[in-house]
Amino acid sequence: MEVQETRVQTDRILTIPNILSMARLVGVPVFLWLILWPEFGGPKSDGWALLILMLSGVTDYLDGKLARRWNQISNLGRILDPAADRLYILSTLVGLTWRGILPWWVTGLLLAREALLGVMILVLRRHGYGPPQVNFMGKAATFNLMYAFPLLLLSDGSGWLSTLAAIFGWAFAGWGTTLYWWAGILYVVQVRRLVRADTMAD
């Protein structure tokens, strides 16, 4: 995460990037329902869940790129984009852990990092700073996790394809979790420096 603010270029709500982010948010409960449906006696719908997750990844790339290219960076977009990322990660963690695909300790590591980030955001707000921007490290972590989760979901089966998906899925999950924490630690360092500077200024 970066503490520095990116210049808002529009106050419009109904921009193409914001609509894409809203569509991603709408897909979160549908995605979670599709993953958990077999646990409640429904048919296995992993294919549809994978499709929604892939579409989420595509729109995640497009909303940021289009916002910058069309000068449509907005306050709403700066909230919607990371919110959609975190909700997809959270819903996937819940679904995969519930189904026994993802171990509890991995889920615990990722949720602990989110809790740390939440504390740092509260600290920033106390010092008068708005929501932070996602930096390259954070985006790389999310990128790895967004590849890991569908692969791990695909690994819940039999045959060579499931075996291959498990190998690559765990590789992406390992890198994603490591980068997620690395980005979180860098963020803590940045917030600490900022708070120290404010304290000295007072």
Summary of the structure (lengths in Angstrom):
residues: 202
radius of gyration: 18.1
end to end distance: 25.4
largest distance: 63.9
contacts: 628
relative contact order: 0.14
helix: 78%
strand: 1%
